Structures are given as structure tokens and as C-alpha cells.
């Protein structure tokens, strides 16, 4: 079902750890086992806690935690899990194990990577793959599992991207057999990217593996900025367009979108449904004002638009 998205304000919290010393993986593993052991002996308590939590309504605000292993953690231990209990918000963990900040900028879609000079065979046979940036330079990235870029598309061909650590090379295996394709020009490696909604909080916790991969703090900052710019670019397109239109047309510009989000349901004498409330939280036009396709306006939408146009014509003294 198609959804109309609109401008989004993202609150960004930025956290960075560079060059951690003495990180005790064994201790972390033991603590995880201890947690699991304690969990078995406190089943009743946890069930009571779960029942209590189900009664408490979750906040509509989502928190995106973007980072490496420290963020992804495990099923039983990670800072986002603790944050979820503290905030009662929906937590979305995103990133990759041992990701550098450069890797994260690729995963959010800010930094693009390309394939070139290879032939993707017609059958489902793995082919070695080298990453290139927009300048045609080879890049090292995405060597570990993560939230995306395992299933990718290259030149319209869907397939699986994997990393062979024994040979230090990526491979691409097409999903379905078909016609062999030879790449003689850069083709972007595409993957599903995260989408951020209205009032989402985005936490970037990166830098832990940067120095291990010869990336200094300035490179860390550069790609943290890139990630932030990607979020802002994705979320401010409609707002920027409306600001430009308003500047261009001044009093003749009718910001109908803002009107629908603030007064549309009220002026239509419609009590907001649960879906409408979710829509408004994400800066979507309320579903009660749209047709079933969630794209075109319904009769109420059209009446509200006519009323607003009529009011604007009066304000401009075009009609009395």
C-alpha cells in the first residue's frame, strides 16, 4: 500500500568511542551466560514484569540506534535493550558487526558503492566482486554481517552479497538464473535502506573499529557528518520544497499540507482514529482524509481543499 511521506525532523544524539583499550570479550561472554542462567531462575518475576509492561502503552516515538557490535550486542545484552526499558519506546537497532563509521555511511545510503569490470554469470554461481566509490577508486568495506547489504541488486539483478575472509574478497551470487551480464561501466550496488519518521531519535554510536582499519578521528567525524546529512536530506525534501515555493510565491502560496496536519480533522469534525494518530505522529496525512490507496484525497479532503482555496482567494481580495 502506498504511503505519502512528508518532511521529518530528526533529533540526533551523537556518541563516539575511538580507540577503546582492553575490551574484554571473554568477560562479556561470561556475563551473557550469567544473565541467561539467572533468567532461568527468575521466570516468575520476569513473567510478572512482562505483564506489567504490556499494560503500559509504548511511546509512539521511535529510537534508531545506529552502530557496530557495541550497538547490535546480543539477544540478551546491548545498551539499546536497556534504553528500551528506560524510555518505553520502540528501539530499532541498525548497523553491522565491527562496522567502521565508513561502513555505516554505506548502510544508511549516504556513501554509494559500485561494481565494475565483472561478468555476472547466467547461473547461480558466485562471482568475485570489488567495491568502487564514485571516483572509481577501490574501497574496503562491509566485511561483516549487518542490517542490510546481504541482499543486494546490481544492474537489475538481485542476489546475495557475501565476504570470503580467507581470500579477502566479496562475492555476489544471483538469486535466479538468467542471462549473463558483463559490466563495463560502474553499476551501483543497491540495498534496502532505513527510513526515518517524524520525531525519530537517531543515536550514532561509532568509531570503535575505525583505528583498527586505519581510519583516524577526522575520517570518523567526516562519515558521522555524512550519516547525519543523509538523514537530514531524506527527511527535509518536502519541507525544503515548500519553503522555496513559499519564498517564490509569497502570499499566493497555500500550505495545504500543514493545514491538514494541524486542523484538517478538527475542521472536518472527525475524531482521530488510532491510525490517524499514528499518521500525524509521522507527519503523514491522516488516513481518514485519504482514499483506500492512501495516496489520493477523499471527498472530505477535497472539500477542505476547496474551503482553503476559497479562503485564500478572499484574503487576496480576488473575490468577496
C-alpha positions as CSV (number, residue, x, y, z in Angstrom):
1,X,0.0,0.0,0.0
2,X,1.5,3.3,-1.0
3,X,2.1,5.8,1.8
4,X,2.6,9.5,1.4
5,X,5.6,10.7,3.4
6,X,6.3,14.3,4.3
7,X,9.1,16.3,5.9
8,X,10.6,15.0,9.1
9,X,12.6,16.5,11.9
10,X,15.1,14.1,13.3
11,X,16.6,14.6,16.7
12,X,20.1,13.3,16.6
13,X,22.2,12.2,19.5
14,X,25.8,11.6,18.6
15,X,28.1,9.2,20.6
16,X,31.5,8.1,19.6
17,X,34.1,5.9,21.1
18,X,37.5,5.9,19.5
19,X,40.3,3.5,20.3
20,X,38.8,1.6,23.2
21,X,41.5,-0.2,25.1
22,X,41.3,-3.6,26.9
23,X,37.8,-4.5,25.8
24,X,37.3,-7.9,27.5
25,X,35.3,-10.1,25.1
26,X,35.6,-13.1,27.4
27,X,34.1,-11.1,30.3
28,X,31.2,-10.0,28.1
29,X,30.6,-13.6,27.1
30,X,30.6,-14.8,30.7
31,X,28.2,-12.0,31.7
32,X,25.8,-13.0,28.9
33,X,25.9,-16.7,30.2
34,X,25.3,-15.5,33.7
35,X,22.4,-13.4,32.5
36,X,20.9,-16.5,30.8
37,X,21.4,-18.6,33.9
38,X,19.8,-16.0,36.2
39,X,16.9,-15.7,33.7
40,X,16.0,-19.4,34.2
41,X,15.8,-19.0,37.9
42,X,13.6,-15.9,37.8
43,X,11.0,-16.9,35.3
44,X,8.1,-16.0,37.6
45,X,9.5,-12.5,38.2
46,X,10.1,-11.9,34.5
47,X,6.5,-13.0,33.6
48,X,5.1,-10.6,36.1
49,X,7.3,-7.8,34.7
50,X,6.2,-8.7,31.2
51,X,2.5,-8.5,32.2
52,X,3.2,-5.1,33.8
53,X,4.9,-3.9,30.6
54,X,2.1,-5.0,28.4
55,X,-0.3,-2.7,30.4
56,X,2.0,0.3,29.8
57,X,1.5,1.8,26.4
58,X,4.7,2.3,24.4
59,X,5.7,5.8,23.3
60,X,5.0,6.5,19.6
61,X,8.4,7.9,19.3
62,X,11.0,5.5,17.9
63,X,14.7,5.5,18.7
64,X,17.1,4.4,16.0
65,X,20.4,3.1,17.4
66,X,23.0,3.1,14.6
67,X,26.3,1.5,15.3
68,X,28.6,-1.5,15.4
69,X,28.9,-4.6,17.6
70,X,28.5,-2.5,20.7
71,X,25.1,-1.4,19.5
72,X,23.9,-4.6,18.0
73,X,25.0,-6.7,21.0
74,X,23.2,-9.9,21.5
75,X,19.7,-11.1,22.2
76,X,20.3,-10.7,25.9
77,X,22.7,-7.8,26.2
78,X,23.1,-4.5,24.5
79,X,22.6,-0.9,25.5
80,X,19.5,-0.5,23.3
81,X,17.7,-3.2,25.3
82,X,18.4,-1.2,28.5
83,X,17.4,2.0,26.7
84,X,14.1,0.4,25.7
85,X,13.2,-0.4,29.3
86,X,14.1,3.2,30.4
87,X,12.2,5.0,27.6
88,X,9.4,2.6,26.9
89,X,10.0,3.5,23.2
90,X,10.3,1.3,20.2
91,X,14.0,0.7,19.6
92,X,15.4,-0.1,16.2
93,X,19.0,-1.4,16.1
94,X,20.8,-0.8,12.9
95,X,24.3,-1.4,11.7
96,X,26.9,-4.1,11.3
97,X,29.2,-6.2,13.4
98,X,32.7,-4.5,13.7
99,X,31.4,-1.8,11.3
100,X,33.5,1.3,10.8
101,X,31.8,4.7,10.5
102,X,32.5,4.4,6.8
103,X,30.6,1.1,6.7
104,X,27.7,2.7,8.5
105,X,27.6,5.6,6.0
106,X,27.2,2.9,3.2
107,X,24.4,1.1,5.1
108,X,22.3,4.3,5.5
109,X,22.7,5.1,1.8
110,X,24.9,8.2,2.0
111,X,28.1,6.6,0.6
112,X,27.4,4.7,-2.6
113,X,29.5,1.7,-3.7
114,X,29.7,0.3,-7.2
115,X,30.7,-2.9,-9.1
116,X,32.6,-2.8,-12.4
117,X,34.6,-4.9,-14.8
118,X,33.0,-8.2,-13.9
119,X,30.7,-10.7,-15.6
120,X,27.7,-11.9,-13.6
121,X,27.2,-15.5,-14.9
122,X,23.8,-16.7,-16.1
123,X,23.6,-19.5,-13.5
124,X,23.7,-19.1,-9.7
125,X,27.4,-19.2,-9.4
126,X,29.3,-16.8,-7.1
127,X,31.5,-14.2,-8.8
128,X,34.3,-12.2,-7.1
129,X,33.4,-8.6,-6.6
130,X,35.5,-5.5,-5.9
131,X,33.9,-2.3,-4.4
132,X,34.5,1.1,-6.0
133,X,33.5,4.5,-4.9
134,X,32.0,7.3,-7.2
135,X,35.5,8.3,-8.2
136,X,36.3,4.8,-9.5
137,X,38.7,4.1,-6.6
138,X,38.7,0.7,-4.9
139,X,37.3,0.7,-1.3
140,X,37.4,-1.8,1.6
141,X,34.0,-2.1,3.4
142,X,31.2,-4.3,4.7
143,X,33.3,-7.3,5.7
144,X,30.9,-8.4,8.5
145,X,27.2,-9.2,8.8
146,X,24.7,-6.4,9.3
147,X,21.2,-5.0,9.0
148,X,21.4,-4.7,5.2
149,X,23.6,-5.3,2.1
150,X,23.3,-9.0,2.4
151,X,20.6,-9.0,-0.2
152,X,21.5,-6.5,-3.0
153,X,20.7,-5.6,-6.6
154,X,23.4,-5.0,-9.3
155,X,22.3,-3.8,-12.7
156,X,18.8,-5.0,-12.0
157,X,20.0,-8.5,-10.9
158,X,19.0,-9.5,-7.3
159,X,21.4,-11.6,-5.4
160,X,23.4,-12.3,-2.2
161,X,26.5,-10.4,-1.2
162,X,29.0,-12.2,1.0
163,X,32.5,-11.8,2.2
164,X,35.2,-14.5,1.9
165,X,37.6,-13.7,4.7
166,X,40.1,-16.4,3.7
167,X,40.6,-14.6,0.3
168,X,39.7,-11.1,1.5
169,X,37.2,-10.7,-1.3
170,X,33.4,-10.2,-1.7
171,X,31.3,-12.4,-3.8
172,X,27.9,-11.9,-5.5
173,X,25.5,-14.8,-6.2
174,X,22.5,-14.1,-8.3
175,X,19.1,-15.1,-6.9
176,X,17.7,-16.5,-10.1
177,X,19.4,-17.9,-13.2
178,X,19.2,-15.7,-16.3
179,X,21.2,-14.0,-19.0
180,X,24.9,-13.3,-18.2
181,X,25.7,-9.7,-17.8
182,X,29.1,-8.0,-18.3
183,X,29.7,-4.8,-16.5
184,X,32.0,-2.4,-18.5
185,X,30.8,0.7,-16.5
186,X,30.2,1.3,-12.8
187,X,26.9,-0.2,-11.6
188,X,25.6,0.8,-8.1
189,X,25.2,-1.9,-5.5
190,X,21.8,-1.2,-4.1
191,X,20.2,-2.5,-0.9
192,X,17.2,-1.7,1.3
193,X,17.8,1.4,3.3
194,X,16.4,2.6,6.6
195,X,13.6,5.1,6.7
196,X,13.2,7.7,9.5
197,X,9.8,9.0,10.6
198,X,8.6,12.2,12.4
199,X,10.3,12.7,15.8
200,X,12.5,9.7,15.5
201,X,15.6,10.0,17.7
202,X,18.7,8.8,15.9
203,X,21.7,7.7,18.0
204,X,25.0,7.2,16.2
205,X,27.5,5.2,18.4
206,X,30.5,4.6,16.2
207,X,34.3,4.8,16.0
208,X,35.2,1.7,17.9
209,X,36.7,-0.1,14.9
210,X,37.9,2.9,12.9
211,X,41.5,2.9,14.1
212,X,41.8,-0.8,13.6
213,X,41.0,-0.1,9.9
214,X,43.4,2.8,9.6
215,X,40.7,5.4,9.9
216,X,41.6,8.4,12.1
217,X,39.3,10.5,14.1
218,X,38.9,13.1,11.3
219,X,37.7,10.4,9.0
220,X,35.3,9.2,11.7
221,X,33.9,12.7,12.0
222,X,33.6,13.0,8.2
223,X,31.5,10.0,7.9
224,X,29.4,10.7,11.0
225,X,28.5,14.0,9.3
226,X,27.8,12.1,6.1
227,X,25.3,9.9,8.1
228,X,23.6,13.0,9.6
229,X,23.4,14.6,6.2
230,X,21.8,11.6,4.7
231,X,19.1,11.6,7.5
232,X,18.5,15.3,7.0
233,X,18.4,15.0,3.2
234,X,15.9,12.2,3.4
235,X,13.7,14.0,5.9
236,X,13.7,17.6,4.7
237,X,12.9,17.3,1.0
238,X,9.2,18.3,1.2
239,X,9.9,20.9,3.8
240,X,12.6,22.5,1.7
241,X,10.4,22.4,-1.4
242,X,7.6,24.1,0.5
243,X,9.9,26.8,1.9
244,X,11.2,27.5,-1.6
245,X,7.6,27.7,-3.0
246,X,6.6,30.0,-0.2
247,X,9.5,32.2,-0.8
248,X,8.8,32.3,-4.5
249,X,5.0,32.8,-4.4
250,X,4.8,34.6,-1.0
251,X,1.1,35.3,0.0
252,X,-0.1,33.3,-3.0
253,X,1.3,30.1,-1.6
254,X,-1.2,27.8,0.1
255,X,0.5,25.4,2.5
256,X,-2.3,22.9,2.5
257,X,-0.2,20.1,3.9
258,X,0.5,21.9,7.1
259,X,-3.2,22.8,7.4
260,X,-4.2,19.1,7.1
261,X,-1.7,18.1,9.8
262,X,-2.8,20.8,12.2
263,X,-6.5,21.5,11.6
264,X,-7.8,19.1,8.9
265,X,-9.6,16.6,11.2
266,X,-10.9,19.2,13.5
267,X,-12.4,21.3,10.7
268,X,-13.9,18.1,9.2
269,X,-15.5,17.2,12.6
270,X,-13.6,13.9,12.5
271,X,-12.5,12.2,15.7
272,X,-8.9,10.9,15.1
273,X,-8.7,7.2,14.8
274,X,-5.8,5.2,16.2
275,X,-4.4,5.1,12.6
276,X,-4.9,8.8,12.2
277,X,-2.9,9.4,15.4
278,X,-0.1,7.3,14.1
279,X,-0.2,9.1,10.8
280,X,0.1,12.5,12.4
281,X,2.9,11.3,14.6
282,X,4.9,10.5,11.5
283,X,3.7,13.7,9.6
284,X,1.5,11.6,7.3
285,X,-1.8,13.0,6.0
286,X,-4.5,11.3,8.3
287,X,-5.9,8.2,6.7
288,X,-9.4,9.5,7.4
289,X,-8.8,12.1,4.7
290,X,-7.5,9.8,2.1
291,X,-8.9,7.1,-0.2
292,X,-8.1,3.5,0.3
293,X,-4.9,3.7,-1.7
294,X,-3.6,6.1,1.0
295,X,-2.4,8.5,-1.8
296,X,-5.3,10.4,-3.3
297,X,-7.6,12.6,-1.2
298,X,-11.2,11.5,-0.5
299,X,-14.4,13.7,-0.6
300,X,-13.6,15.3,2.8
301,X,-10.1,16.1,1.6
302,X,-11.4,17.8,-1.5
303,X,-14.0,19.8,0.5
304,X,-11.3,21.0,2.9
305,X,-9.1,22.0,-0.1
306,X,-11.9,23.9,-1.7
307,X,-12.5,25.7,1.6
308,X,-8.9,26.7,1.9
309,X,-8.6,27.8,-1.7
310,X,-11.8,29.9,-1.2
311,X,-10.4,31.5,2.0
312,X,-7.1,32.3,0.2
313,X,-9.0,34.0,-2.7
314,X,-10.8,36.1,-0.1
315,X,-7.5,37.0,1.6
316,X,-6.0,38.1,-1.7
317,X,-9.2,40.1,-2.4
318,X,-9.8,38.3,-5.6
319,X,-13.4,37.6,-4.6
320,X,-15.6,39.0,-1.9
